[in-house]
Each structure stands twice: as structure tokens, then as C-alpha cells.
Amino acid sequence: SFRYAGRQDWDKIAKALKPVYTAPTKDAATSRFLQFCEEWGQKYPAIVRLWENAWAEFVPFLQFDTEIRRIVCTTNAIESVNARIRRAVRARGHFPSEAAALKCVYLAVMSLDPTGTGRKRWTSRWKRALQAFDIAFDGPLTHNRI
């Protein structure tokens, strides 16, 4: 969206779009998007068209729990996990099979909270989201950790 907007409007556009992707339901997101269109559609019609064209791909995102959506929208938390995975893969160097690579990634993700109790900083970012992922995807994260 920012690609089509002037730098001076980025903060205002971000503030206007936040209610769209944090809406609890599809209908609420639609109404908030219409409000965004009224406010910014005249000045930046390309942003409105971009969202309209991507709406079918965006709507399934609203079905996830709010904790999952918060993690997905927060790049810092995702980059933190990506850095851990990159570090684990770089230390290993190469893998004899795809299963070995997946195991390395799995162990890197599980090592974020090795005790299962959650560290203070880690808890504030990931604990509630992991619980939401566990419920949404029927327990593959904790299936073997009992």
C-alpha cells in the first residue's frame, strides 16, 4: 500500500488501514475498508484497487485467532524466529535429506522455549500465539512434547 502513497501520508494511511486488518469479522473489515475508501480513495485510488484485487486472499486471514494475526502482522517477532532458524541451518551447513533439514528447523523453533515454561520476553511475544496455533491446527506443536 505504501508503494502508491507519498511518504508524508504513510503514518496516516497505516492508522487508517489498521482497523481493516484488525477487524474481528469479515463484515467489520468490509465496513472499515469502505471508511478507508471514503477517506483515501480520492487521493490514492491505486491503494483502494490494490486492496480490492487482493480482498479474496485477505479474507481467510480474518478467520485466524487475534493472537495469530498479531504475530503475523508483527514482523519483529517473525524475524526473530527466522534469525534463529537461519543460525541453526548455517551452523549445520548441509543436510543429507529434506527430512533432516525439516528436523533442524523444528528443533530450532522448539528451542525458543526449551523448558516449556516461557521466558519473560518470549512469553510476551509467542506463548499466547503458540497456544492459538496449537488450538487452530489441532496440536502438532505439542503432540510429542507431553
N, C-alpha and C positions, 0 to 999 in steps of 0.2 A: 504493500500500500504506500509506503514511504517513497518508493521509486517515482511515483507520479506526483508527489507533493513537494512544495517548497520547504526548505529547511526551517523557515520561520514558523511553519504550521505543524511540524511534526508532533510537538507536545500536545497541541490541541486535538489533532487527529487521533493520537493514541488514547487520549482521555475520552474522546467520543466513541471510539471503537471498543474500548474495554467492556462496556455494558453488553455489547453484542456477543463476545465470546465468553463472557462470564454468566450469561443468562441461564437460568435453571431449566428452561424448556425451549423447544423449537419455536413455539408461538411467541414467547417472550423475546427470543432472539430476533424473530422476524419484525416485531413491533419496534424493537430498539434499532434494528437496521434501517427501518423506514424513517425513524427520527434522524439517524445519521445522514440518510439521503436528503432529507429536507434541509439539514444544516450545511452539508458539504457538497451535495450533488451538483449544485450550480457552479461552484468553483473548481471542483475536481471530479468531473464525470467519469474519468478513466478509473478512479478508485471504486466508484459505485459499480461500474461494469465489471471490474475485476472480481469483486465480491459476488455479484450476481452470477457470473460464469462459474465460480467455484462453490456456490452455495450447496450443491448436491454432495460435494466432498466434505464440506464443513459440517453439515447437519449430523452425521453419525458421531462426530466429536462430542456433541451435546449429550449423548447417551451415557457417557462415562461419568463416574463419580466426580464430585468437585475436587477432591484431593488429587485424583489422577490428572484432571485438567490443569490444576495448579502446577504440578510438576512438569507437564508437557509444555506449558506456556513459560516456564521459568528456565531460561537457557543456562543459568549458572549451575543449577542442580544437575542438569543433563550433562553439561560439560565436565562436571566433577566426576561423574561415573565414566564418561568417555576417557578422561585422563587416566583413571585407574585401569581401565581395560587396555589402553594403549601401552601403559607402563608394563603390565603383565605380559602382553604379547611381545613387546620389544625385548623384554628380559629372556623370553623363551627363544626367540629368533625364528625358528621354523617349526612346522608341525608335520608329522608323518601322515596324518589323515584329517579329514574335516571334523570327525568326532573329537579328536584331540584338541583342535582349535576351539570347538564349542565348549569343551570341558574347561579349558583355560579361561575363557570368558565367563563361564558360570562361576568358577571359583573366585575370580576377581570380583564379581558382583556380590557373591556371598561373603567375601571378606570385608565388605563395607561395614558389616555388623557381626563379627565373628562370635560374640558371646550371646547374641540374640536379645540382649537387654537394651541395646541402643545407647550410644553416647549422646551427650547433651546436644552438640551441634548437629549430629547425624539425626537425632530424633526429631528435631525441629524441621528438618528438611524431608526425610524419607520415611520415617516409621509409619505415619498415617497413610501415606501414599502406598507403601508396600502392603499394608492391610487391605486397602481398597483394591489393589491389583490382585491380591490373593482371593478376595471375595468375587471380583468380577470374572476372573479366569479360573475359578474352581480349584485353587490351591496348588498350582505347580511349583510355587516358590517354597512352600513349607512342607510339601509332600514327603520329602526324605529327611526332614530336619527334626522330626518328633523325637 
